[in-house]
Amino acid sequence: MIIAMLGYGRFGRAFAERLQQVGHKVRAFDPQTKPPGSMATASAAAAIDGAQWVVLAMPVPAMADALADIRTLLDPEQTVIDVGSVKQQPCALMGKVLGRVIPHLGTHPLFGPLSIARGDALRVVLCPSDRHPEATERARALFGSIGCTAVVADAAAHDRAMAKTHALAFFIARAMVEMGIGDDLSMAPPSFQGLAGMIAAVRGDAGHLFAAIQRENPYSEAARKELIEHLQRIDQRLREGDEAMPIPPPAAKK
C-alpha cells in the first residue's frame, strides 16, 4: 500500500514509521521539514501520485489551504483522511472540498510517539462520511494493519467525548506543568503515574496540540468551565469542614 503523508511533525513521523514497519510504502512531504531518506518527496503532488491513501497530518488551521491545493491532484481511487484531535471542522472541510467525488473520512488516532514507544494498545476513532461509507471499512483495515483497534463515531460525538477526556486531561496537566509539578517524581506514589503520563505528554507538546484541543473543539470551553466550577465547589466544602465528602456514583450509561 502506498500512503502519502502530507505533514511530517511529531505525529506524522511516528505514524509513518509505524506504517513502514508493517510493509507499507510512505511518501512524505512537509514544506517546513524534510522527511528522511527515500520517504521524502519534492512536493505534495509527488507524494500523492499513485498513492492509495492521502493522510493530512497537519494542524487544522492549515487544512483548508492544503485541501484546496491538492484537490485537482486527487482521483476517486484515492482515500483522504485527516489525523487531527478534533473532528467536526476537518470533516466539514473535507466534505466541502472533496464532496461525493473523492472518498474521505475523519480519523483520530488515540496514540502518539510516547504511547507507541511504551508499547500501549493502539486505538483510533473513525468518523465516517455519509457520502463514502465504504471508506470506513478500508480505514479500519489500514489501521488494523498496524495493530490498531477502531471505534466508529460521528464527528460531534467524538468532539464531545474528547472535550471531557483529552481536553480536560491536558488542561489539568498544563496547570501542573506551570506549577512545576512533575519535575521530581522520586516520592510520587503509584497513584500519580497516570497524571505523570499526562504531564510528560504536555511537556513533549510544542503547544500546537494543546491549542487545537482547547480552541478548535467547540465543546472544550464548556467542559473547562464545568471543571473549574466543580473544583471551586469541592474547595469550598473542604474549607467549610465537610468531613463526609462522598464520591458520587458513576453516571448510568445511556
N, C-alpha and C positions, 0 to 999 in steps of 0.2 A: 504494500500500500504506500502510495506517495502522498505526503502531507506537507502542505505549505504553511509555514509558521510565520505570520506577519506580526512581528514584535518579538524581541529576544531579551526581555527583562528577567528578573529572578524566576518568575513562574514559567515564562516561555522556555527558558533554558532547562529548567528541571523537567518540564513536560516533554520537551524534545529529546532529552537524554533517555527518559523512560521509554518513549516510543521507539527509539533506536535500539534499545536493549532487547526488545522483543522482535526485531527484524523489520520494522517499518523504515522507509526512507524519508528523511525530513530535509526539506529545503527551507531555509530561514532567511528573512530579510528584516532588517531594522535600520532605519536611517540614522539612529543615534549610536549604534554599536555594531561591530562586525562579528557575526557568529563564527565559530571556529571551523577550520578545515573545509572539507567538501560540502558541508551543510550550507555554507554562505552562498548567497546569490547577489547579483549586482543590482537587482530591482525586484519590486513586488511582482512584476509581470513574469520575470524569470522563475520566481518561486512558484507561481500559480500554474504556469504552463504544464499541462499534463497531470496535474495533481488531482487526486480523487477528493481530498479534503482541503479546505482553506480555514485555518484557525486564526481568529482575530484575538491576538494576545497583547492587547494594548489598553491603556486607560479609556474609560467610557467617553470622556470629552473628545478623544481623538478619533472615535469610531465613525462619526458621520462623514468626516472628510475622507477617511480611509475607504469606506464603502463607496462613496462617490467616485473615488479614483480607480477602484478596481472593477466597478460594475461591468464595464464593457469587455473586461478580460475573462469574465466568468461564462460558463455554459451550463446547461441543465444536467449534465453528467457529474457535476461537482456539488459538494455539500459544504455550506458555510456554517461555522459555529463560532460563538464567542466563548470566552472562558472567564468572564468577569464575576465579581462577587455580588452584583446587583443584576436584576434580570428584566424589569419592566421596560426601562429605557432602551437597552440593547435589542430586546426582542421587537419593540416597536420600530426601531430604526431599520433592522433587517427586513421586517415586514414591509416597510415603506419603500425601501430601495430595491430589494430583491423580489418582492411580490410573489406571484404564482410561478414565475419562470425559474428561479434558482432555489433549489431546496436549501432550507436553513432551519436552525433551532438554537435556542439559548442553552448553554451548559454552565454549571458552576462546579468545577472540581473541588471537593471538600478536602483538599490536600495541597501541600506546597513543599518547598525544598526541605524544611525541617521535618515534616511528618514522613516524607519519603526516606530521609536519612535515618529516622528512628525505626523504620520498618512497620509503621502503622498500617492498619487495614485501610484501603483506599475506597472512597465513595465519591459519587458525582450526582448532582441533581440535573435532570434533563427537563427543559421547559419547551414542549413541542409547539410547532406552528400548526394551526388548524389547516393551513393550506398544504402542508407537507407531512402528514402523519407517518409516512413510510420512513422518513429520515430519522425518526426516533429510534427505531429498531436498529438501523445502521449505526447510529451513535452509541447505542447500548453495546453493540458488538465491538466497536472501536475501543471504547473504554474497557470493555471486558477483556480485550486482548492484552491490556497492561495490568490485569488483575484487579480491576475497579468495579465495584458494585454500583448499580444505578438506581436512583429513586426518581420517579416522574411526578412533576407538579407544575401547575400553571405559574406564570411569572409573578402574579400578585401574591399567591400563596407562598411562593419562595421568599419574596421580599419581606412579607410579614414575619415569617419564621426567622429569617436572618436578622431582622431588627431586634428581636428579643433573645437572640443567641449570639451570633457573630458580632454584631454591632455593640451590644451591651458588654460582652466579654472584653472587647478591645477598648471600650470606653473606661471600664474599671481598671484594666491593666495599664492604660495610658496614664491614669492618675497615679497609680502606684509607681510607675517608672519616674514620673516627675517628682514624686516624694522621695526617690532614692531607694525604694523598697526593692529587694531582689539583688542588690549589689553583693551582699554577703548572705549566703544561704547555709552557713555552717551550723546554725542552730534551728533551721526551719524544720518543722515536723512534717511527717509524711503527708498529712492532710493539705499541706501547702503546695504540693507538687503540681497539681492542676493549674493553680494560679502562676506558678513558676513557669510553666509551659507557655501561658498566655503572655507573661512578661517578656519571655525570650522572643516570642513572635512579634511583639510590638517593637522591641529593640532592633530586630532584624529588618523591620519595615522602613523604607525610605520616606514614609509619610503618605505615599500615594494610596495604599490600601486603606489606611485609617480614614483618609479624607473621603475615599469613594464610599465606604460602607456607612459613613456617618452622613454625608451630604447628598449622595446620589440615590440612596434608598429612601423612598417617600415616607416610610414608617419609622425611621430611626429617631427622629426628633421627639415624637410622641413617646417612644419607648424610653428614651433618656429622661424625659420629664417624669414619667411614671416611676422610674427607678429612683430618681432624686427625691420625689415625694415620699416613697416608702422608706428611704434611708432617713429622711428627716423625722418621720413618724416613729421609727424604731429608736432613733437617738432621743427623741422627746420622752418616750416611755422609759428608756434607761435612766434618763436624768430625773424622772419623776419617781423612780424606785419600784417600777413594775417588776416584781420578783418572778411571776409566772412565765411571762414571755413565751406562750405556747407557739409552736411551729404549726402553721396552717397545713391541713392535709393536702396531698396532691390534687390538682384540679381534675375533675372527671373527664375522660376522653369523650369527645363528641363523635 
